[in-house]
Amino acid sequence: MSEDQRQLLLAEMAHLRKAAAHLQFSVNRCEPLLDRQNWAAEELERLESLCSRFARLADLLTQRVMRLVDYIELTPEGSLLDRIYRAEKRGWGSEAGQLVRIRELRNVIAHEYAAEKMPELYAATALLAPQLLAAIPKVTAYCEHLAGKTNL
């Protein structure tokens, strides 16, 4: 790995940790809101922020970090599903299919506009957010180990 690749990987890890902290903050603020379906405007804003932060962290993980690690490890790019399966083999998910479900939810968040489906979306995000957050220390440890293997 070149020094430029190493620095890029470390920068992506910093972005990942910051995005994870933002998502955790939203999870904590939204927990009391999830047992009902009528929300004030400020509460809806919190729930929307939760979904947005979930989608952002999922994107950082699947589109930036997974792709960068594959590039550094000289792995052929393949599809998103290929990247996810390789990430699961690296131990980044706690169960098979978890990262696929996270990515699918991210896609729903990005494309859901029906107001009547929003309570389900908020509940699904709250359910999967802890799983996404639990993957981040595993990803970070893997990438920090990889960054320590400099071949300059």
C-alpha beads as a LAMMPS data file, in Angstrom:
LAMMPS data file: protein, C-alpha beads

152 atoms
151 bonds

1 atom types
1 bond types

-500.0 500.0 xlo xhi
-500.0 500.0 ylo yhi
-500.0 500.0 zlo zhi

Masses

1 110.0

Atoms # bond

1 1 1 0.000 0.000 0.000
2 1 1 1.300 3.428 -0.852
3 1 1 1.509 6.205 1.708
4 1 1 -1.260 8.049 -0.171
5 1 1 -3.542 4.999 0.113
6 1 1 -2.687 4.659 3.788
7 1 1 -3.527 8.308 4.469
8 1 1 -6.779 7.991 2.511
9 1 1 -7.743 4.895 4.493
10 1 1 -7.032 6.631 7.798
11 1 1 -9.060 9.664 6.672
12 1 1 -11.991 7.431 5.732
13 1 1 -11.790 5.802 9.169
14 1 1 -12.013 9.240 10.779
15 1 1 -15.094 10.040 8.649
16 1 1 -16.624 6.686 9.556
17 1 1 -16.116 7.215 13.292
18 1 1 -17.568 10.735 13.131
19 1 1 -20.617 9.561 11.158
20 1 1 -21.098 6.703 13.643
21 1 1 -21.017 9.159 16.557
22 1 1 -23.660 11.296 14.832
23 1 1 -25.868 8.262 14.233
24 1 1 -25.489 7.150 17.857
25 1 1 -26.537 10.622 19.001
26 1 1 -29.683 10.389 16.847
27 1 1 -30.462 6.872 18.067
28 1 1 -30.319 8.084 21.664
29 1 1 -32.565 11.075 20.941
30 1 1 -35.123 9.025 19.008
31 1 1 -35.533 6.022 21.313
32 1 1 -38.358 7.637 23.318
33 1 1 -40.231 8.510 20.111
34 1 1 -40.466 5.055 18.585
35 1 1 -43.366 3.666 20.619
36 1 1 -45.920 5.971 18.976
37 1 1 -46.920 7.170 15.526
38 1 1 -47.992 10.772 16.069
39 1 1 -45.121 13.198 16.323
40 1 1 -44.676 16.923 16.649
41 1 1 -42.699 18.732 13.948
42 1 1 -39.520 18.777 16.043
43 1 1 -39.831 15.035 16.710
44 1 1 -40.272 14.328 13.005
45 1 1 -37.131 16.322 12.379
46 1 1 -35.261 14.087 14.841
47 1 1 -36.574 10.934 13.167
48 1 1 -35.660 12.239 9.722
49 1 1 -32.174 12.999 11.019
50 1 1 -31.921 9.430 12.327
51 1 1 -32.745 8.037 8.889
52 1 1 -30.419 10.452 7.122
53 1 1 -27.521 9.637 9.413
54 1 1 -28.164 5.909 9.056
55 1 1 -28.109 6.231 5.252
56 1 1 -24.951 8.358 5.333
57 1 1 -23.065 5.875 7.508
58 1 1 -24.248 2.950 5.387
59 1 1 -23.049 4.778 2.258
60 1 1 -19.670 5.572 3.777
61 1 1 -19.237 1.942 4.702
62 1 1 -20.481 0.288 1.524
63 1 1 -19.467 2.799 -1.118
64 1 1 -16.276 4.323 0.218
65 1 1 -14.616 2.062 2.779
66 1 1 -15.440 -1.336 1.283
67 1 1 -14.402 -0.142 -2.168
68 1 1 -11.158 1.384 -0.829
69 1 1 -10.213 -1.755 1.114
70 1 1 -10.830 -3.894 -1.962
71 1 1 -8.656 -1.530 -4.007
72 1 1 -5.844 -1.603 -1.440
73 1 1 -6.032 -5.401 -1.195
74 1 1 -5.979 -5.640 -5.013
75 1 1 -9.360 -7.358 -5.101
76 1 1 -11.386 -7.087 -8.326
77 1 1 -14.181 -4.587 -7.780
78 1 1 -17.237 -6.663 -8.670
79 1 1 -20.745 -5.650 -7.640
80 1 1 -21.906 -4.078 -4.417
81 1 1 -23.128 -7.503 -3.357
82 1 1 -19.632 -8.910 -3.966
83 1 1 -18.163 -6.161 -1.753
84 1 1 -20.700 -6.909 0.962
85 1 1 -19.945 -10.639 0.904
86 1 1 -16.207 -9.908 1.167
87 1 1 -16.902 -7.563 4.098
88 1 1 -18.853 -10.321 5.835
89 1 1 -15.919 -12.690 5.302
90 1 1 -13.705 -10.060 6.933
91 1 1 -15.974 -10.294 9.978
92 1 1 -17.565 -6.867 9.614
93 1 1 -21.099 -8.153 10.202
94 1 1 -22.304 -10.189 13.131
95 1 1 -24.587 -12.409 11.046
96 1 1 -24.959 -13.438 7.422
97 1 1 -27.001 -10.996 5.395
98 1 1 -26.822 -8.210 7.972
99 1 1 -24.908 -5.832 5.696
100 1 1 -27.295 -6.622 2.847
101 1 1 -30.271 -5.656 5.042
102 1 1 -28.508 -2.452 6.053
103 1 1 -27.907 -1.560 2.408
104 1 1 -31.494 -2.413 1.451
105 1 1 -32.814 -0.160 4.210
106 1 1 -30.505 2.608 3.045
107 1 1 -32.061 2.307 -0.415
108 1 1 -35.587 2.463 1.016
109 1 1 -34.658 5.561 3.022
110 1 1 -33.339 7.220 -0.113
111 1 1 -36.475 6.497 -2.141
112 1 1 -39.428 6.393 0.273
113 1 1 -41.849 9.287 0.004
114 1 1 -45.143 7.800 1.221
115 1 1 -46.037 9.466 4.517
116 1 1 -48.041 6.459 5.716
117 1 1 -44.938 4.247 5.501
118 1 1 -42.698 6.529 7.526
119 1 1 -43.464 4.949 10.944
120 1 1 -42.318 1.585 9.568
121 1 1 -39.209 3.193 8.138
122 1 1 -38.340 4.851 11.447
123 1 1 -38.834 1.571 13.310
124 1 1 -36.685 -0.374 10.829
125 1 1 -33.943 2.242 11.063
126 1 1 -33.986 2.119 14.863
127 1 1 -33.811 -1.684 14.700
128 1 1 -30.846 -1.848 12.293
129 1 1 -28.901 1.188 13.526
130 1 1 -27.329 -0.711 16.463
131 1 1 -26.186 -3.433 14.057
132 1 1 -24.632 -0.870 11.732
133 1 1 -22.973 0.856 14.668
134 1 1 -21.651 -2.471 15.981
135 1 1 -19.899 -3.087 12.659
136 1 1 -17.892 0.152 12.818
137 1 1 -15.338 -0.915 15.491
138 1 1 -14.728 -4.136 13.520
139 1 1 -14.210 -2.189 10.308
140 1 1 -11.986 0.331 12.053
141 1 1 -9.820 -2.357 13.650
142 1 1 -9.448 -4.161 10.320
143 1 1 -8.522 -0.967 8.486
144 1 1 -6.105 0.218 11.160
145 1 1 -4.392 -3.171 10.987
146 1 1 -4.296 -2.875 7.192
147 1 1 -2.887 0.660 7.429
148 1 1 -0.138 -0.644 9.686
149 1 1 0.995 -3.051 6.952
150 1 1 2.726 -0.422 4.846
151 1 1 4.693 -1.696 1.882
152 1 1 6.453 1.511 0.910

Bonds

1 1 1 2
2 1 2 3
3 1 3 4
4 1 4 5
5 1 5 6
6 1 6 7
7 1 7 8
8 1 8 9
9 1 9 10
10 1 10 11
11 1 11 12
12 1 12 13
13 1 13 14
14 1 14 15
15 1 15 16
16 1 16 17
17 1 17 18
18 1 18 19
19 1 19 20
20 1 20 21
21 1 21 22
22 1 22 23
23 1 23 24
24 1 24 25
25 1 25 26
26 1 26 27
27 1 27 28
28 1 28 29
29 1 29 30
30 1 30 31
31 1 31 32
32 1 32 33
33 1 33 34
34 1 34 35
35 1 35 36
36 1 36 37
37 1 37 38
38 1 38 39
39 1 39 40
40 1 40 41
41 1 41 42
42 1 42 43
43 1 43 44
44 1 44 45
45 1 45 46
46 1 46 47
47 1 47 48
48 1 48 49
49 1 49 50
50 1 50 51
51 1 51 52
52 1 52 53
53 1 53 54
54 1 54 55
55 1 55 56
56 1 56 57
57 1 57 58
58 1 58 59
59 1 59 60
60 1 60 61
61 1 61 62
62 1 62 63
63 1 63 64
64 1 64 65
65 1 65 66
66 1 66 67
67 1 67 68
68 1 68 69
69 1 69 70
70 1 70 71
71 1 71 72
72 1 72 73
73 1 73 74
74 1 74 75
75 1 75 76
76 1 76 77
77 1 77 78
78 1 78 79
79 1 79 80
80 1 80 81
81 1 81 82
82 1 82 83
83 1 83 84
84 1 84 85
85 1 85 86
86 1 86 87
87 1 87 88
88 1 88 89
89 1 89 90
90 1 90 91
91 1 91 92
92 1 92 93
93 1 93 94
94 1 94 95
95 1 95 96
96 1 96 97
97 1 97 98
98 1 98 99
99 1 99 100
100 1 100 101
101 1 101 102
102 1 102 103
103 1 103 104
104 1 104 105
105 1 105 106
106 1 106 107
107 1 107 108
108 1 108 109
109 1 109 110
110 1 110 111
111 1 111 112
112 1 112 113
113 1 113 114
114 1 114 115
115 1 115 116
116 1 116 117
117 1 117 118
118 1 118 119
119 1 119 120
120 1 120 121
121 1 121 122
122 1 122 123
123 1 123 124
124 1 124 125
125 1 125 126
126 1 126 127
127 1 127 128
128 1 128 129
129 1 129 130
130 1 130 131
131 1 131 132
132 1 132 133
133 1 133 134
134 1 134 135
135 1 135 136
136 1 136 137
137 1 137 138
138 1 138 139
139 1 139 140
140 1 140 141
141 1 141 142
142 1 142 143
143 1 143 144
144 1 144 145
145 1 145 146
146 1 146 147
147 1 147 148
148 1 148 149
149 1 149 150
150 1 150 151
151 1 151 152
